[in-house]
Amino acid sequence: MENDQDLRDRINSLEKRLDDQNDEMVCLRSTLADALRRIGAIESRRGSSPSKEPVHRRLAQSVSSLTDCNTPNSSQIPRDVSRRQSSSANATIAHSRNSNMSRSNGSLVSECPSSSSASPAPSPSPTSRPQHVQFNSLISDIGHGRTRTPNSSMRTSFVSTPNSLQTAKRWSSTSDFVPTNGLISRTRSAVYSSDEGFHSTFVITFGLLQYVGRNINLYIPSAQREKYSASQTLPLPEAKLKMEWVYGYRGKDCRSNLHLIPTGELVYCIAAIVVLFDAEEHGQRFYLGHTGDVKCLAIHPNKLLIASGQAAGRDPYEGTPHVRIWNSVSLQTLFVLGQGDFGKAVSCVAFSKADGGSMLLIIDESPDQTLSLWEWQKGERGQRIAETRCSSDLVVAVEWNPVPRERFAFVTSGKGHVCFWSLENGTLGRKLGVFESRDKPKYITCLAFADNGDCITGDSNGSLIIWLKGSNVIQKTIRNAHEGPVFCLLTLKDGRLVSGGGKDGQLVLWDLPSYRRTGYITEIPEKYGNVRVAVQGKGSQILVGTTRNCILRGSFDIPFTPLMVGHTEESTGLCVHPSQSQFLSFGYDGRLQLWDTMSRTIIWGKDIRDPIQSACFSPEGQVLVIASTCGKWFVMDSQTRDIYATHMDGTEPVVKFSPNGKMLAIGSKDASIYIYQVLDKYRKYYRVGKCVGHTGFVSQMDWACDNLHLQTNSGDCELLYWNTGVCRQITQPSSMRDMEWSSVTCPIGPTSFGVLSEGSEGTDVNSCCASHSRRLLVSGDDGGRLKLFTYPSSQPKSPCHSYQGHSNISCVCFLSDDTRVLSAGGRDSSIIQWTVESS
């Protein structure tokens, strides 16, 4: 037993020495690489002698000798140690760039971090010094034991080991055993690249490994070391996610996308989701058949079927613009029209009315604004019976004539035009509306038909125009109907007309056919935006979608109140309350909104004016730190919303409190991390230092449970560790192997790098978050995919459950009790709440 214990102690001692030597070698090689790059830069400016080999090339020959330096010979290591090394634990991700994209760090702090917190020297321009860039690429290639053509096209490929030539491999292949300086190493490696030429190499290795160039060393925690294997297949997570609620509405740039169906549900779209919202029961159902952002909706005359058109999505085939016709009760897709036939997006759809809805009109948002007519019930894909160019300018509205056998079957309008269309024997005919030259509006923004067949248009001049029945000539013009453009027209069941103003925010009731004001006018509260679309609700109720992405309910007698509110610009992030079922959403619209996930309602909202980049709660939840894109950040009471303090650091900062709330870290776009001490119950903040070492903007941060250490990721795919007490970088990453972290939000990390998919650039994953129970890990990427992994996710190509709903995802997080996941949709301004359910 004593001999076994001695052997184990000897093995542990030797492994620690090897880890330390590995770190020292990485530091030494990075220092040498930086020195050689600087020499190369000097020689490129001065010009080297033709007869004499440049100094940096002569020095480069010595780099390869470092590969053997400090590497023990197999004869120096007991056989048991060698066997254990072949199956052990160090995981290293080595990251290198394509020579075309190489950039010098210009500082020893970034590649071989010293104990100094001084700012790094400015980075030389890679384009102005081609010789410098080429040499930097050479150093990186020497470190990986391979050569590459500087301008060759990089595609997704796989590399065997740093000591062998390129060979084709797959993540699912069996392990390779390659001799490395007398020591058997078990390796797995892959190359990730993109069409833009970005080239990143991630190498997962067991055993002793040394690199030259920029490195990311990931040390698997001791608890995982014995059983860890890159070829191990992890099980799928036991839990799954279910969409529970969607916050927001798309009214800013879409029209005719709000409808009421006989079930009492409001139908509207946001992101790639069509929401069926029961305002009385406060419940939602979702149609999830789309693969791109939904831009338009149409209700069939039978009030059961719905047509929805989408913009282009990420998938090269399924993501192409198309129209889906589906059942609003069963939510089953019945027909898919135009897959691969449209350009940028489908902007308008409308069912015919006079014949019971047998035809569907579709406007393609292409440069030609193509109009196509479909008999949608023929075959699984429908049959297109006519197609023509609609207009050279933007088309924003289309409406079918409800009166049968009229001369004009439907009308379209948009920028500078209104067109009256006839349909005879499958042939389309067009007549342009005739305006008086001085009164011609810039936009004809909306259309409606009266019960008697009159065509009414609203325009950007604030006028209503009544067109002579069966003609393209104006019958009557009502000027100054609104101050500013008329954005919507609604024909009520009693035959009267409602017009909505896009600037004055008014709804005006008109009597038909006299077209006189009835005297009923109501105004939408300014904070909700102006009228975009209006539909008739139950009784005298009117439902309004606004330009600030809100849905309101009211009437000419009852004030309008919100049913749904949302963000109007990109929603950049979320932060959850540390103990309650609440979360804060924010974005570039400068608006803060605190939500309750149980009642699924807003608690309060506040306008900051400045675009908001990030926010965080204090550990007790009593204060919030809000950071704007300009670098200004302030401390606010989470209940009273009083401002306690205001500061300025860097630009586009990321903020996070330490677990005990006594420190605050602010990561900036200037690649620095500012550390503040927090005093006087979160009312006073004193900067204690600045951490410098990243070469790209700071993207994610995690505090350790000891309230002292910090791990950070950057936009340059870096993972660095810091001692915030002295504001210095940890130069031996292996010492952080068993550090316990209060949160896990860094995608590049020992327990989270499995979220990086094959073919990823490393920056495709915008956000990840581990559950507080450390059972699950969720991530969100540029493709709008929400993925659920088992935690830890320390294997390449880790299996996951994948969910779609957003066009892209900017932030994901778990609630404090891990019962729900929240995702922010970035450009689509949506927020989705998911429940975590056991399989």
C-alpha positions in Angstrom: 0.0 0.0 0.0 2.9 2.4 0.8 4.5 1.6 -2.5 1.2 2.4 -4.3 0.8 5.6 -2.4 4.4 6.6 -3.2 3.8 5.8 -6.8 0.6 7.9 -6.9 2.4 10.8 -5.1 5.2 10.5 -7.7 2.8 10.5 -10.5 0.9 13.6 -9.2 4.2 15.4 -8.6 5.4 14.7 -12.1 2.0 15.7 -13.7 2.2 19.0 -11.9 5.8 19.5 -13.2 4.6 18.7 -16.7 1.7 21.2 -16.4 4.1 23.9 -15.1 6.6 23.2 -17.9 3.9 23.3 -20.5 2.8 26.7 -19.3 6.3 28.0 -19.2 7.0 26.7 -22.7 3.8 28.4 -24.1 4.9 31.6 -22.5 8.5 31.3 -23.8 7.3 30.5 -27.3 4.9 33.3 -27.4 7.6 35.7 -26.2 10.0 34.5 -28.9 7.2 34.7 -31.5 6.5 38.3 -30.5 10.2 39.2 -30.6 10.5 37.6 -34.1 7.5 39.5 -35.3 8.9 42.8 -34.1 12.3 42.1 -35.8 10.4 41.1 -38.9 8.5 44.4 -38.8 11.7 46.4 -38.4 13.4 44.6 -41.3 10.3 45.1 -43.5 10.6 48.8 -42.9 14.4 49.1 -43.3 14.7 46.4 -46.0 17.1 43.4 -45.5 20.4 42.9 -47.3 20.0 40.5 -50.3 23.3 38.8 -49.5 22.5 38.2 -45.9 19.6 36.1 -44.6 17.3 38.3 -42.5 17.7 38.0 -38.7 14.1 36.9 -38.1 14.4 34.0 -40.6 17.7 32.8 -39.0 16.0 33.0 -35.6 12.9 31.2 -36.9 15.0 28.1 -37.5 15.5 27.8 -33.8 11.8 27.7 -33.1 11.4 24.1 -34.1 14.0 23.1 -31.6 11.8 24.3 -28.8 9.4 21.5 -29.6 11.8 19.1 -27.9 12.7 21.5 -25.1 11.6 20.5 -21.6 9.8 17.4 -22.9 10.8 14.3 -20.9 12.0 11.3 -22.7 9.9 8.1 -22.4 12.9 6.4 -20.7 12.8 9.0 -17.9 9.2 8.2 -17.1 8.0 5.1 -15.4 5.8 2.8 -17.6 2.8 3.4 -15.3 3.2 7.1 -15.7 3.5 6.8 -19.4 0.3 4.7 -19.6 -1.5 7.2 -17.4 -0.4 10.1 -19.5 -1.8 8.4 -22.6 -5.3 8.5 -21.1 -5.2 11.6 -19.0 -6.7 14.9 -18.8 -5.3 18.0 -20.2 -7.5 19.4 -22.9 -6.0 22.2 -25.0 -7.6 24.2 -27.7 -5.0 25.8 -29.9 -6.3 28.6 -31.9 -4.5 30.0 -35.0 -5.5 32.4 -37.8 -5.3 32.2 -41.6 -2.3 34.1 -42.9 -4.7 36.5 -44.7 -6.3 37.4 -41.4 -3.3 37.3 -39.1 -2.8 40.2 -36.8 0.1 41.0 -34.5 -0.7 41.5 -30.9 2.1 44.0 -30.4 2.3 43.1 -26.7 3.7 40.4 -24.5 0.7 40.8 -22.2 -1.8 39.2 -24.7 0.2 36.2 -25.8 2.5 35.5 -22.8 0.8 37.4 -20.0 3.1 38.9 -17.5 2.4 40.1 -14.0 2.3 43.7 -15.1 -1.1 45.3 -15.8 0.4 47.9 -18.1 -1.5 48.5 -21.4 -0.2 46.7 -24.4 1.6 48.4 -27.2 -0.5 49.4 -30.2 -1.0 46.6 -32.7 0.8 47.1 -36.0 -1.4 47.1 -39.1 -1.4 43.7 -40.8 -2.0 45.3 -44.2 0.8 47.8 -44.1 3.5 45.2 -43.3 3.0 42.2 -45.4 6.3 40.7 -44.5 5.4 40.9 -40.8 2.1 39.2 -41.4 3.7 36.4 -43.4 6.2 35.7 -40.7 3.6 35.7 -38.0 1.8 33.0 -40.1 5.0 31.1 -40.4 5.5 31.0 -36.7 2.0 29.7 -36.2 2.5 27.0 -38.8 5.8 25.9 -37.3 4.0 25.4 -34.0 1.5 23.1 -35.6 4.0 21.1 -37.5 2.5 21.9 -40.9 2.8 24.3 -43.9 0.1 26.0 -45.8 -0.2 28.1 -48.9 -0.7 31.8 -47.9 -3.6 32.5 -50.3 -5.2 29.1 -50.5 -8.9 28.8 -50.0 -9.7 27.4 -46.6 -12.6 25.1 -46.2 -13.7 22.9 -43.3 -11.1 20.2 -43.0 -9.5 18.0 -40.3 -5.9 17.7 -39.2 -4.3 14.7 -37.6 -1.8 16.0 -35.0 0.6 18.8 -34.6 3.4 16.4 -35.5 2.0 14.9 -38.7 0.8 16.0 -42.1 -2.8 16.8 -42.9 -5.1 13.8 -43.2 -8.9 13.6 -43.4 -10.6 12.9 -40.1 -14.0 13.2 -38.5 -15.0 13.9 -34.9 -16.6 10.5 -34.7 -13.5 8.7 -35.8 -11.5 6.5 -33.5 -8.6 7.8 -31.5 -5.2 8.3 -33.1 -2.1 7.3 -31.2 0.9 9.3 -32.4 4.5 9.2 -30.9 5.5 12.6 -29.6 9.1 12.9 -28.5 9.0 9.4 -27.2 5.7 9.9 -25.4 2.4 8.4 -26.7 -0.2 11.1 -27.1 -3.9 10.4 -27.8 -5.1 13.3 -30.0 -8.2 14.6 -31.7 -8.2 17.8 -33.8 -10.3 19.8 -36.3 -10.1 22.9 -38.4 -13.0 25.3 -38.4 -13.3 27.9 -41.2 -15.8 30.1 -42.9 -16.4 31.4 -46.4 -15.0 34.8 -45.4 -11.5 33.2 -45.1 -11.4 33.1 -41.3 -9.4 30.1 -40.2 -9.4 28.7 -36.7 -7.8 25.5 -35.4 -9.1 23.8 -32.3 -7.0 20.8 -31.2 -8.2 18.6 -28.3 -5.3 16.6 -26.9 -4.6 14.2 -24.1 -1.1 14.1 -22.8 1.8 16.4 -23.2 1.3 19.1 -25.9 3.2 22.3 -26.6 2.3 25.1 -29.1 3.8 28.2 -30.6 1.6 31.2 -31.5 -1.7 32.2 -29.9 -3.0 29.5 -27.7 -6.1 28.7 -25.7 -5.2 26.2 -23.0 -8.2 24.4 -21.5 -7.5 22.2 -18.5 -10.2 19.7 -17.7 -11.2 19.8 -14.0 -9.7 17.1 -11.9 -13.1 15.5 -11.3 -13.3 14.7 -15.0 -9.7 13.8 -15.7 -9.8 10.0 -15.1 -12.7 9.3 -17.4 -12.4 12.1 -19.9 -12.1 11.2 -23.6 -12.7 13.4 -26.6 -14.1 10.4 -28.5 -16.7 9.8 -25.7 -20.3 10.3 -26.9 -22.3 12.2 -24.3 -26.0 11.4 -23.9 -28.7 13.9 -24.9 -29.9 16.1 -22.0 -32.6 14.5 -20.0 -34.6 17.7 -20.1 -36.2 19.4 -23.0 -37.5 23.0 -23.6 -41.0 24.0 -24.5 -42.0 27.4 -25.8 -44.3 29.0 -23.2 -44.5 32.7 -24.1 -43.4 35.2 -26.7 -42.9 38.8 -25.7 -43.2 41.4 -28.4 -44.9 42.2 -31.7 -43.6 43.3 -35.1 -45.3 46.6 -36.0 -42.4 48.8 -36.7 -41.9 47.7 -40.3 -44.8 45.4 -41.2 -48.4 46.0 -42.2 -51.6 44.0 -42.1 -50.2 41.5 -39.6 -52.8 41.7 -36.9 -56.1 39.8 -37.1 -58.9 38.5 -34.9 -60.3 35.0 -35.6 -63.5 33.5 -34.4 -61.8 31.6 -31.5 -61.3 35.1 -29.9 -57.6 34.9 -30.5 -55.4 37.6 -31.9 -53.1 36.4 -34.7 -49.9 38.3 -35.2 -46.3 37.6 -36.1 -42.9 38.2 -34.6 -39.5 36.7 -35.5 -40.2 33.3 -37.2 -43.3 32.7 -35.1 -47.0 33.3 -35.7 -48.6 33.9 -32.3 -52.3 33.1 -31.5 -53.0 35.2 -28.4 -56.1 34.7 -26.3 -56.3 38.1 -24.4 -59.2 36.9 -22.2 -57.5 33.8 -20.9 -54.0 35.3 -21.3 -52.7 32.3 -23.2 -50.7 31.8 -26.4 -50.4 29.2 -29.1 -47.7 29.2 -31.7 -47.4 28.2 -35.4 -43.8 27.2 -35.8 -43.6 26.1 -39.4 -41.5 29.0 -40.7 -37.7 29.1 -41.1 -37.3 32.9 -41.4 -38.9 36.0 -40.1 -42.7 36.2 -40.9 -43.6 39.5 -42.6 -47.2 39.3 -43.6 -50.5 37.5 -42.8 -53.9 37.0 -44.5 -57.1 35.4 -43.1 -59.2 33.2 -45.5 -62.9 34.3 -45.8 -63.8 31.1 -43.9 -61.9 32.6 -40.9 -60.2 29.2 -40.4 -57.2 29.1 -42.7 -54.3 31.5 -42.5 -51.6 32.4 -45.0 -48.3 33.6 -43.8 -45.3 34.8 -45.8 -41.7 34.8 -44.7 -38.4 36.5 -45.5 -35.2 34.5 -46.4 -33.8 32.4 -43.5 -30.5 30.8 -42.8 -31.2 27.4 -44.4 -30.3 27.4 -48.2 -33.5 25.6 -49.1 -35.9 25.5 -46.3 -35.0 29.1 -45.5 -36.0 30.5 -48.9 -38.9 33.0 -48.9 -42.3 31.2 -49.3 -45.9 31.2 -48.2 -47.5 28.6 -45.9 -51.2 28.0 -45.6 -52.2 26.4 -42.3 -55.2 25.5 -40.1 -55.6 28.0 -37.2 -57.2 25.3 -35.0 -54.9 22.3 -35.5 -51.9 24.4 -36.5 -51.2 21.9 -39.2 -49.5 23.1 -42.4 -51.7 22.4 -45.5 -49.9 23.9 -48.4 -46.4 25.5 -49.0 -46.3 27.9 -52.0 -43.4 29.3 -53.9 -40.5 27.5 -52.2 -37.5 28.8 -54.1 -39.5 31.1 -56.4 -39.3 34.4 -54.5 -36.4 36.8 -53.9 -35.7 38.6 -50.7 -39.0 38.2 -48.9 -42.8 37.9 -49.3 -44.1 41.3 -48.4 -47.9 41.0 -49.0 -50.4 38.1 -49.2 -54.2 38.3 -49.7 -57.0 35.8 -50.3 -59.7 36.6 -52.9 -63.1 37.6 -51.4 -65.7 37.5 -54.1 -65.2 33.9 -55.0 -64.8 32.6 -51.5 -61.0 32.7 -51.3 -60.0 30.3 -54.1 -57.1 32.4 -55.1 -54.1 33.9 -53.2 -52.2 37.0 -54.3 -48.6 37.2 -53.4 -46.2 40.2 -53.7 -42.5 39.3 -53.8 -40.2 41.9 -52.3 -37.7 41.7 -55.1 -36.4 44.6 -57.2 -39.2 44.0 -59.7 -41.9 43.7 -56.9 -43.3 40.6 -58.7 -47.0 39.9 -58.3 -48.1 36.3 -58.7 -51.6 34.8 -58.5 -52.1 31.2 -57.2 -54.8 28.6 -57.1 -53.5 27.4 -53.8 -55.6 24.3 -53.4 -54.2 22.6 -56.6 -51.6 20.0 -55.6 -49.4 20.1 -52.5 -47.5 23.2 -53.8 -50.4 25.1 -55.4 -50.5 26.2 -59.0 -49.4 29.7 -60.2 -51.8 30.9 -62.8 -50.4 34.4 -63.5 -47.3 36.4 -62.8 -46.2 39.9 -63.7 -44.1 42.8 -62.6 -46.2 44.9 -60.2 -44.1 48.1 -60.0 -40.6 49.4 -60.1 -41.2 50.9 -56.7 -42.1 49.5 -53.3 -45.5 47.8 -52.9 -47.0 48.1 -49.3 -50.6 47.2 -49.6 -53.0 44.9 -51.6 -56.7 44.5 -51.3 -59.3 42.3 -53.2 -62.6 43.8 -54.3 -65.4 42.1 -52.2 -68.0 42.8 -54.9 -68.2 40.0 -57.6 -68.0 40.7 -61.3 -66.5 44.1 -60.9 -64.2 45.5 -63.6 -61.2 45.6 -61.2 -60.5 42.4 -59.1 -58.0 43.9 -56.7 -55.8 47.0 -56.1 -52.2 47.4 -55.1 -50.4 50.5 -53.8 -47.1 51.8 -52.7 -44.4 54.4 -53.4 -45.9 56.9 -55.8 -48.6 54.6 -57.3 -51.9 52.9 -57.0 -52.7 50.1 -59.5 -56.2 48.7 -60.4 -55.9 45.2 -61.7 -58.3 43.2 -63.9 -58.3 39.4 -64.3 -59.8 37.7 -67.3 -59.1 34.1 -68.4 -55.9 34.0 -66.4 -54.6 37.3 -67.9 -53.8 40.3 -65.7 -54.4 43.8 -66.8 -53.3 47.0 -65.0 -54.4 50.6 -64.9 -52.5 53.2 -62.9 -54.5 55.6 -60.8 -54.6 59.1 -62.2 -53.7 61.9 -59.8 -53.7 65.6 -60.1 -50.0 66.4 -60.6 -49.8 68.9 -57.7 -51.5 66.6 -55.2 -49.8 63.3 -56.0 -48.6 61.8 -52.7 -45.2 60.2 -52.3 -46.7 57.1 -50.8 -50.2 55.5 -51.0 -49.9 53.7 -47.7 -53.2 51.8 -47.2 -56.3 50.5 -48.9 -59.8 49.5 -48.1 -63.1 48.7 -49.8 -66.4 50.0 -48.6 -69.5 47.7 -48.6 -70.7 49.4 -51.7 -67.5 48.7 -53.6 -65.9 52.1 -53.2 -62.1 51.9 -53.2 -60.6 54.2 -50.5 -56.9 55.0 -50.1 -54.8 56.8 -47.5 -51.6 58.5 -48.3 -48.5 60.2 -46.9 -50.1 63.6 -47.3 -52.7 62.8 -44.7 -55.5 62.6 -47.3 -58.3 60.1 -47.9 -59.1 59.5 -51.6 -62.3 57.9 -52.8 -61.9 56.4 -56.3 -64.8 56.3 -58.8 -66.2 52.8 -58.8 -64.9 50.6 -61.7 -62.5 53.4 -62.6 -58.9 54.6 -62.0 -60.1 58.2 -61.6 -60.5 60.1 -58.3 -64.1 60.7 -57.2 -63.4 62.7 -54.0 -60.4 63.8 -51.9 -60.6 64.5 -48.2 -57.5 66.6 -47.3 -56.0 66.9 -43.9 -57.8 63.8 -42.6 -54.8 63.4 -40.4 -51.7 65.4 -39.5 -49.1 63.3 -41.2 -49.6 60.0 -43.1 -52.6 57.8 -42.9 -51.3 54.3 -42.0 -54.4 52.2 -41.8 -58.1 52.0 -42.9 -60.7 49.8 -41.3 -64.2 49.1 -42.5 -66.4 48.3 -39.5 -69.3 45.8 -39.6 -71.8 48.6 -39.4 -70.4 50.1 -42.6 -68.5 53.0 -41.1 -64.8 53.7 -41.6 -61.9 54.1 -39.2 -58.7 55.8 -40.2 -55.4 55.7 -38.2 -52.7 58.3 -38.2 -49.1 57.4 -38.4 -47.9 60.7 -36.9 -50.7 62.1 -34.8 -51.6 58.7 -33.3 -55.4 59.4 -33.8 -58.2 57.1 -34.8 -61.0 58.9 -36.6 -64.5 57.5 -37.2 -66.1 58.4 -40.6 -69.7 58.0 -41.8 -70.3 56.3 -45.2 -71.1 56.9 -47.9 -71.1 60.6 -47.1 -67.5 60.4 -45.9 -68.1 62.9 -43.1 -66.5 62.9 -39.6 -68.8 61.5 -37.0 -67.0 63.5 -34.3 -65.5 60.4 -32.6 -61.8 60.8 -32.3 -59.5 59.0 -29.9 -55.7 59.2 -29.5 -53.1 56.5 -28.8 -50.8 57.3 -25.8 -47.5 58.6 -27.3 -45.3 56.2 -25.3 -46.9 53.3 -27.3 -46.2 54.8 -30.7 -48.5 55.6 -33.5 -51.1 53.5 -35.3 -49.8 50.9 -37.7 -52.8 48.6 -38.1 -56.3 48.4 -36.7 -58.8 45.6 -36.5 -62.3 45.3 -35.1 -62.6 43.4 -31.8 -65.6 42.3 -29.8 -68.5 44.7 -29.8 -67.2 48.2 -30.2 -63.6 47.3 -29.3 -60.8 48.2 -31.6 -57.4 46.4 -31.5 -54.4 48.5 -32.6 -50.9 47.5 -33.6 -48.4 50.4 -33.2 -45.2 51.5 -34.7 -43.4 50.9 -31.3 -44.3 47.1 -31.4 -47.2 47.3 -29.0 -50.7 45.8 -29.3 -53.5 47.9 -27.6 -57.2 47.4 -26.9 -59.8 50.1 -26.5 -62.6 52.0 -28.2 -63.8 55.5 -28.9 -65.3 55.5 -25.4 -62.7 53.5 -23.5 -59.0 54.5 -23.3 -56.5 52.2 -25.0 -54.5 49.9 -22.8 -51.6 47.6 -23.8 -52.1 43.9 -24.3 -48.5 43.4 -25.5 -45.4 45.6 -25.4 -42.0 45.0 -26.8 -38.7 46.5 -27.9 -38.5 48.6 -31.0 -34.8 48.1 -31.8 -32.4 45.2 -31.4 -32.8 43.5 -28.0 -29.2 43.2 -26.8 -29.7 41.3 -23.6 -31.4 39.9 -20.5 -30.6 39.7 -16.9 -32.5 37.6 -14.3 -33.4 38.5 -10.8 -31.2 36.5 -8.4 -34.1 35.2 -6.2 -37.5 36.0 -7.9 -39.1 34.9 -11.1 -38.4 38.2 -12.8 -36.1 39.3 -15.6 -35.0 42.6 -17.2 -34.9 43.1 -20.9 -33.0 45.9 -22.7 -31.8 46.9 -26.1 -30.7 49.6 -28.5 -34.1 51.4 -28.2 -32.9 52.6 -24.7 -35.8 51.0 -22.9 -35.6 48.9 -19.8 -38.5 46.5 -19.1 -38.9 44.3 -16.0 -41.1 41.3 -16.5 -42.7 38.7 -14.3 -42.4 35.2 -15.8 -45.3 33.8 -13.8 -48.0 36.3 -14.8 -46.1 37.0 -18.1 -46.8 40.7 -17.8 -44.6 43.8 -17.5 -43.9 45.2 -14.0 -42.4 48.5 -15.1 -40.7 50.1 -18.0 -38.2 53.0 -18.2 -36.7 54.9 -21.0 -33.0 55.7 -20.8 -32.6 57.3 -24.2 -29.1 55.9 -24.7 -28.8 52.5 -26.4 -28.2 49.8 -23.7 -25.4 47.3 -24.1 -25.7 45.2 -20.9 -27.1 45.1 -17.4 -26.9 43.0 -14.2 -28.6 42.7 -10.8 -26.7 42.9 -7.5 -26.6 39.5 -5.6 -29.6 40.6 -3.5 -31.5 42.1 -6.4 -31.9 45.5 -4.9 -29.9 47.4 -7.5 -29.2 47.3 -11.2 -26.2 48.4 -13.1 -27.1 49.6 -16.6 -24.4 50.1 -19.2 -24.9 52.0 -22.5 -23.0 51.6 -25.7 -21.1 54.9 -25.3 -19.5 53.5 -22.1 -21.7 55.4 -19.6 -23.0 53.1 -16.8 -25.1 53.9 -13.9 -26.5 52.3 -10.7 -30.3 52.2 -10.3 -32.6 51.0 -7.5 -34.6 48.1 -9.0 -37.8 49.1 -7.3 -37.9 52.9 -7.1 -35.7 53.3 -10.2 -33.7 56.1 -8.5 -30.2 56.6 -9.9 -27.4 56.2 -7.3 -24.3 56.8 -9.3 -23.0 57.4 -12.8 -19.6 56.5 -14.3 -17.9 56.2 -17.7 -15.5 53.4 -18.8 -14.6 52.2 -22.3 -17.3 51.5 -24.9 -20.0 48.8 -25.2 -19.3 47.5 -21.7 -20.3 44.2 -20.2 -21.0 44.4 -16.5 -21.2 41.8 -13.7 -21.1 41.8 -9.9 -19.0 39.5 -7.9 -20.9 36.8 -5.9 -20.7 38.8 -2.6 -21.5 42.1 -4.4 -18.4 43.8 -3.1 -16.7 44.1 -6.6 -17.9 45.0 -10.0 -16.2 44.0 -13.3 -16.7 46.0 -16.5 -15.4 44.4 -19.7 -15.1 46.9 -22.6 -14.7 47.0 -26.3 -11.3 48.5 -25.7 -10.1 45.0 -24.6 -9.8 46.2 -21.0 -11.6 45.1 -17.8 -12.2 47.7 -15.2 -12.5 46.6 -11.6 -14.5 48.6 -9.1 -14.9 48.2 -5.3 -18.5 48.6 -4.2 -19.3 50.4 -0.9 -22.1 52.0 1.1 -24.8 49.5 0.1 -24.2 49.7 -3.7 -24.2 53.5 -3.7 -20.5 54.2 -4.1 -18.0 52.7 -6.6 -14.2 53.2 -6.6 -12.0 51.9 -9.4 -9.2 49.7 -8.0 -7.5 48.9 -11.4 -7.7 47.8 -15.0 -6.9 44.4 -16.4 -5.2 44.5 -19.8 -4.3 41.5 -22.0 -7.1 40.8 -24.4 -6.5 41.5 -28.1 -10.3 41.8 -28.9 -13.4 43.2 -27.2 -14.4 41.5 -24.0 -17.6 39.5 -24.7 -18.3 37.4 -21.6 -17.2 37.3 -18.0 -17.6 34.9 -15.1 -16.6 35.5 -11.4 -15.2 32.7 -9.3 -17.0 31.8 -6.1 -14.0 33.1 -4.2 -14.9 36.7 -5.3 -11.3 37.2 -6.4 -10.8 35.5 -9.8 -12.4 36.2 -13.1 -12.5 34.3 -16.4 -13.2 36.2 -19.7 -13.7 35.6 -23.4 -13.0 38.0 -26.1 -14.1 38.6 -29.7 -10.7 37.2 -30.7 -11.6 33.8 -29.3 -9.5 34.1 -26.2 -9.9 32.7 -22.7 -8.0 34.6 -20.0 -8.0 34.3 -16.2 -7.5 37.2 -13.8 -6.7 38.0 -10.2 -8.9 41.1 -9.6 -7.2 41.8 -6.3 -4.0 43.0 -8.1 -5.6 43.4 -11.6 -3.1 40.9 -13.2 -3.5 38.0 -15.5 -3.1 34.5 -14.2 -0.1 33.2 -16.2 -0.6 29.5 -15.3 -4.1 28.5 -16.6 -3.5 25.0 -15.1 -3.8 26.5 -11.6 -7.4 27.4 -12.4 -8.3 23.8 -13.3 -10.5 23.2 -10.2 -11.7 26.8 -9.7 -15.4 26.9 -8.8 -17.3 29.5 -10.8 -20.4 31.3 -9.7 -21.7 31.4 -13.3 -20.7 29.8 -16.6 -21.4 32.1 -19.5 -18.1 31.9 -21.5 -18.5 29.7 -24.5 -14.8 29.1 -24.7 -14.1 27.3 -21.5 -13.1 23.8 -20.2 -16.7 22.8 -19.4 -18.5 24.7 -22.2 -16.5 24.5 -25.4 -18.8 21.7 -26.6 -21.3 24.4 -27.7 -19.0 25.4 -30.5 -20.3 23.4 -33.5 -18.3 22.0 -36.4 -17.7 24.7 -38.9 -18.1 27.4 -36.3 -16.0 30.5 -36.4 -15.8 30.6 -32.6 -17.8 33.8 -32.5 -21.0 32.3 -33.9 -22.2 31.4 -30.4 -23.3 34.8 -29.0 -24.3 33.5 -25.5 -24.3 30.5 -23.3 -25.4 29.8 -19.7 -25.2 26.9 -17.3 -28.1 26.1 -15.0 -27.6 26.9 -11.3 -27.8 23.2 -10.6 -24.9 22.6 -13.2 -27.0 19.9 -15.0 -27.8 21.8 -18.2 -26.1 24.2 -20.5 -28.0 26.4 -23.1 -26.5 28.4 -26.0 -27.8 30.8 -28.7 -26.1 31.5 -32.0 -26.2 33.8 -35.1 -28.5 31.3 -36.9 -31.2 31.7 -34.3 -30.7 28.2 -32.9 -31.3 27.7 -29.2 -29.5 24.5 -28.1 -29.7 22.6 -24.8 -26.7 20.5 -23.7 -25.8 18.3 -20.8 -23.4 20.1 -18.5 -20.4 19.9 -18.5 -20.1 20.1 -22.3 -16.5 19.2 -22.7 -16.6 17.1 -25.9 -16.4 18.4 -29.4 -19.7 18.2 -31.3 -21.6 17.5 -28.1 -25.2 16.2 -28.7 -28.0 18.7 -27.9 -31.7 19.5 -28.4 -32.1 22.3 -30.9 -35.0 24.8 -31.1 -35.9 27.5 -33.6 -37.9 30.7 -33.2 -35.5 33.6 -33.5 -33.7 34.8 -36.6 -30.6 35.2 -34.4 -30.1 35.1 -30.7 -28.2 37.7 -28.7 -28.6 36.4 -25.1 -29.8 33.3 -23.2 -30.1 32.7 -19.5 -31.8 30.4 -16.9 -34.1 31.8 -14.2 -32.8 31.6 -10.7 -34.8 28.4 -10.0 -33.8 26.7 -13.3 -37.4 26.1 -14.3 -37.3 28.4 -17.3 -34.9 29.5 -20.0 -35.1 33.0 -21.6 -33.8 34.0 -25.0 -33.5 37.4 -26.6 -33.8 37.6 -30.4 -31.4 40.4 -31.2 -32.5 41.9 -34.5 -36.1 40.5 -34.4 -36.6 42.3 -31.0 -38.4 39.3 -29.5 -38.0 37.5 -26.2 -39.1 33.9 -25.8 -39.8 32.2 -22.5 -39.2 28.4 -22.5 -40.1 25.9 -19.7 -37.6 23.2 -18.8 -39.4 19.8 -18.8 -38.2 16.4 -17.9 -38.1 13.9 -20.8 
